[in-house]
Amino acid sequence: MTTPNSTPGTGLTTGWDLLDAAHAALLGTVRRVPAGAWTRPTPCAEWNVAQVVQHAAGDQLAFAAAITGGPGPDFNPFAPSGVIDGAPADLLEPMVAACAAAWATVGADAESVPVPVPPHALPPAVGAGAAALDAAVHAWDIARATGQPSPLTPGLAVGLLDVARQIVEPLRRYGAYAPAIEGAGDDETALLHYLGRDPHWTA
């Protein structure tokens, strides 16, 4: 399913197509984490790789639960333990699938859709983009921590920056994003700077 709100020149929309691409980026990145890398530090302060995977998985299930009224994660995504039974991808995959399935029930012409972040209801294209932003940026965190190439393709970065400019400012007061960083660069750099992330972060 796609929305009519497209980002020119990227082949991605600010809604469902963007969410599909972000989910693919997150799943692919987690599946490629080297053995023994789960305890490495990440750009998410005080969280290691396993904790970021837990957090990202819980966030995606929370987006699904907001739409369906079904159960959310049985752990606090904002206090992830980093203790995962089995493969981290096995935790992540069903939660990402639940999120995608929930958004597939939302029509692009809906007036608004419930979301688990303030203001707790957004136009559908922006809401799906919010879930995409969460997934893709945590994919970047994991990739950066584990020596993988960035999953933020130019098209994905452009679409996410458009969404970020619509939702991030109110979330900064809750600590969801750090203050924006000044500086110029490509689409990926612009997105990361806007979210308060250092594109050149190292442990």
TARASUL-V568739 format. One record per backbone hydrogen bond with DSSP energy under -0.5 kcal/mol. CO is the residue of the C=O (numbers start at 0). NH is the residue of the N-H. E is the energy in kcal/mol with one decimal. If there is no record, write none. Layout:
# TARASUL-V568739
co=CO nh=NH e=E
co=CO nh=NH e=E
This chain:
# TARASUL-V568739
co=3 nh=5 e=-1.0
co=4 nh=13 e=-2.4
co=5 nh=7 e=-0.7
co=6 nh=9 e=-1.9
co=6 nh=10 e=-0.6
co=11 nh=6 e=-2.1
co=14 nh=18 e=-2.2
co=15 nh=19 e=-2.6
co=16 nh=20 e=-2.2
co=17 nh=21 e=-2.3
co=18 nh=22 e=-2.8
co=19 nh=23 e=-2.2
co=20 nh=24 e=-2.1
co=21 nh=25 e=-2.5
co=22 nh=26 e=-2.8
co=23 nh=27 e=-2.4
co=24 nh=28 e=-2.1
co=25 nh=29 e=-2.3
co=26 nh=30 e=-2.3
co=27 nh=31 e=-1.1
co=29 nh=32 e=-1.3
co=33 nh=36 e=-1.9
co=36 nh=39 e=-1.6
co=37 nh=49 e=-2.7
co=39 nh=48 e=-1.5
co=42 nh=44 e=-0.9
co=43 nh=46 e=-2.3
co=46 nh=41 e=-1.1
co=47 nh=51 e=-2.2
co=48 nh=52 e=-2.3
co=49 nh=53 e=-2.4
co=50 nh=54 e=-2.8
co=51 nh=55 e=-3.0
co=52 nh=56 e=-2.6
co=53 nh=57 e=-2.7
co=54 nh=58 e=-2.4
co=55 nh=59 e=-2.0
co=56 nh=60 e=-2.1
co=57 nh=61 e=-2.2
co=58 nh=62 e=-2.0
co=59 nh=63 e=-1.8
co=60 nh=64 e=-2.8
co=61 nh=65 e=-2.1
co=62 nh=66 e=-1.2
co=63 nh=67 e=-2.7
co=64 nh=68 e=-2.5
co=74 nh=76 e=-0.8
co=75 nh=78 e=-2.1
co=76 nh=79 e=-0.5
co=81 nh=83 e=-0.7
co=83 nh=85 e=-0.6
co=86 nh=89 e=-1.2
co=86 nh=90 e=-1.0
co=87 nh=90 e=-0.6
co=87 nh=91 e=-2.2
co=88 nh=92 e=-2.8
co=89 nh=93 e=-0.6
co=90 nh=94 e=-0.7
co=91 nh=94 e=-0.5
co=91 nh=95 e=-2.3
co=92 nh=96 e=-2.4
co=93 nh=97 e=-2.1
co=94 nh=98 e=-1.8
co=95 nh=99 e=-2.5
co=96 nh=100 e=-2.5
co=97 nh=101 e=-2.2
co=98 nh=102 e=-2.4
co=99 nh=103 e=-1.6
co=101 nh=104 e=-1.3
co=102 nh=105 e=-1.6
co=104 nh=106 e=-0.5
co=106 nh=109 e=-1.8
co=109 nh=123 e=-0.6
co=112 nh=121 e=-2.2
co=116 nh=119 e=-3.2
co=119 nh=114 e=-1.0
co=121 nh=112 e=-2.4
co=122 nh=126 e=-2.8
co=123 nh=127 e=-2.6
co=124 nh=128 e=-1.6
co=125 nh=129 e=-2.0
co=126 nh=130 e=-1.8
co=127 nh=131 e=-2.0
co=128 nh=132 e=-2.8
co=129 nh=133 e=-2.0
co=130 nh=134 e=-2.1
co=131 nh=135 e=-2.9
co=132 nh=136 e=-2.3
co=133 nh=137 e=-1.7
co=134 nh=138 e=-1.7
co=135 nh=139 e=-2.1
co=136 nh=140 e=-2.3
co=137 nh=141 e=-2.2
co=138 nh=142 e=-2.7
co=139 nh=143 e=-3.1
co=140 nh=144 e=-1.9
co=141 nh=145 e=-1.4
co=142 nh=146 e=-0.5
co=142 nh=147 e=-2.3
co=143 nh=146 e=-0.6
co=150 nh=152 e=-1.5
co=152 nh=156 e=-3.0
co=153 nh=157 e=-2.3
co=154 nh=158 e=-2.1
co=155 nh=159 e=-2.5
co=156 nh=160 e=-2.2
co=157 nh=161 e=-1.7
co=158 nh=162 e=-1.7
co=159 nh=163 e=-3.3
co=160 nh=164 e=-2.1
co=162 nh=165 e=-1.7
co=162 nh=166 e=-1.1
co=163 nh=166 e=-0.6
co=163 nh=167 e=-2.7
co=166 nh=170 e=-0.6
co=167 nh=170 e=-1.0
co=167 nh=171 e=-1.3
co=168 nh=171 e=-0.8
co=168 nh=172 e=-0.6
co=170 nh=173 e=-1.3
co=170 nh=175 e=-1.7
co=171 nh=174 e=-1.8
co=185 nh=189 e=-2.8
co=186 nh=190 e=-2.2
co=187 nh=191 e=-2.7
co=188 nh=192 e=-3.0
co=189 nh=193 e=-2.1
co=190 nh=194 e=-1.9
co=191 nh=196 e=-3.2
co=192 nh=180 e=-2.7
co=192 nh=195 e=-1.3
co=194 nh=177 e=-1.0
co=196 nh=198 e=-0.7
co=197 nh=200 e=-1.9
